């Protein structure tokens, strides 16, 4: 009996260990699959000056901001490929015995990009260097995907209403704002229909209804499961870049018939960078509109910070950002002619019975009788034809990391 129990206990622990290992393996595999949408790839062919293929050449790429390094060797047909590397600026070098060392800088890889290079080596000593410093346009010859990349310069340089980078999605071909009504005005571009979070987006890509666009943030899904729309974007100071993908993108986005939006946040580098900001809109600082009857009551403050740098140089980095938005305003609510007030019979305590249809007299208390003289008469028409009501001016706070 003791041996049977011991064997059962060992088998149970073994099964749990195997299940745990399977979870770890699936996490790694899925994590790698997700990371592909927020990284870049680089491939190419190594040739000599006669156009012959050069196998066995050593290719090294180094990201200049973090000193991230990856290397490979060209195959028998002179080709090479380096996959799933972080976006950013790179320097590429190629070395092969009997040839001068080749070096090219000014390479900038963007999210989801598959860059292709054709490199020609010059016969010479290994101590010689051939340096290409001009920024050469990167060609994508292995991927037919239509991709529009919005980089950091665009995010920080263009004026954004409410500092929401999601507005730049609509600069991509075939992408429109699903929240624009037929009259051509935007009902409320900061909240999607049925969405529960401020800042969610519902674009229409290539004619596919809202909800047909997949959103990812640093490789993880960024979709509201309730309304099936894109989640909030990071603030501009935390957004590195993002791409809007459409066209023939294969099975990478099987649940996105319209397109996909891949967002990459900033990360720390070997240099320490930091900033603090505040953007203010206040009607007290502006002149009143010539045709407006009242002054602008909107008061909006957006403030925060961003900072990043190395923890261990060339190895470990940190970056953080925070933004808070405070909005205070008085919205005018107009009540037009046709105000519903108690009839004279009701004010006298006479009501129609719901069962017999007759008139039932209800004794009125002194408090009710005194209040009746402050209630407008039936079919009361206010001066100017409407009543104006101002809502509460309590602040509306929005936090955006």
Phi, psi and omega in degrees: 000318181297317181295323180295316179295320180296318179295320178296322179293319179295317179297322179296316179294323179296317179297319179294322179294318179296319178297320178296317178297322178296320178297316179299316181296315179296322178297317179295315181295315179293323177298320177294322180293321179290323184295337182297335183277351179240014177237186180229168178226155183222129175219173181172190182225139178257125180235162169263184185288354175261356182092003179283149180288144182241103176276162173075012177280142180268122180249128180231131174240140182229126174279124190289334183283327185235003182059028175291131185235139174218144183217158178204179180231138179293143182279187181301331179265014177078004183267159178210162178206135175234118188250160172052058177250150182297152178286160178134187182280141183225158168240130181247135177227147180229132180228138179203134179304135180091356180233151174292148182290133181256135179219134179225126175245185183079014179272126177236117180262136183250170186297131178074005185281142172243095186272140181238132180235145170238110189251129180252121179269150180253133178297133181171184180283154181294341179281347177279149181233135171248111186250126175252114184256343181288147177281107182269132177302131181277128183262137174249100183255356183250000184223125181265011181294138173272118187224131177245117183259128175254107186270183185296323180297321179290317182299318184274337187269332183269144177289131183237124178293117182077009181054048179246107181298344181300336180297336181282352175300327188279005170276349179281144179299137176081005181247125180231163180276117182290349183269001177277124183280170183302336180286349176095005178253147183275117183297311179190094188283354182267346180228125179280154179300126179078001182281152182257354184238140176292134178096000177288153187238144179227071180283156171252116183249124176056036176081359180277141184300159174304140186102349178267012179245129181271139178240135174228148179233109183054039175092346179259151180299137181233055183238133176288117184291341181279309183260355178054046174234170183290138178288173181300146174279155168294161178291162186303328181285349178251355183265119176284307178187168172208158181236146174249114188254134175213178179086211186275086181252015172066212186266009181296325182235066186296334181266013184232084181291338182271314183172189181213145178239116182251117184255135176240124177273163179289158174221163183292158177233186178287349177257143177274124179230146177200155179203155173229148186211158169206130177243131188238135166232121184213123182298338179294340181266357184242154173286151180288140178301140185302325185260003181270145178272341178227162179283159177293123182262000183286130174233115183231128176237124175240119185218158180170199183207166173212138181207145179201159179175183182275142167265310169236115186306132179070002184231311187226132186227160179223147176209141178214150180210148179213139177220136175235139180241125176247125180235124174232132179200163175246111179272132179277128178242113183265130174252113188273179182304141182113029181293132180275118177231160179299141176290171179297322178297318180296318180295337177270000179088017180254118184235153180275130181288136179282346182259309183265341182083356180276177180270129179244129179264125181250124179301133180263135177286165180297324180295315180294320180296320179292326181287332184298331182288347178264354180271132181301152178293160178305142179059033179293134177249115182287161177300132182084354176088002181204159174252142180248130181236138178255134180277182182293149179256021179295142186291146174257115186258137175227125177257133183225105180288000000 
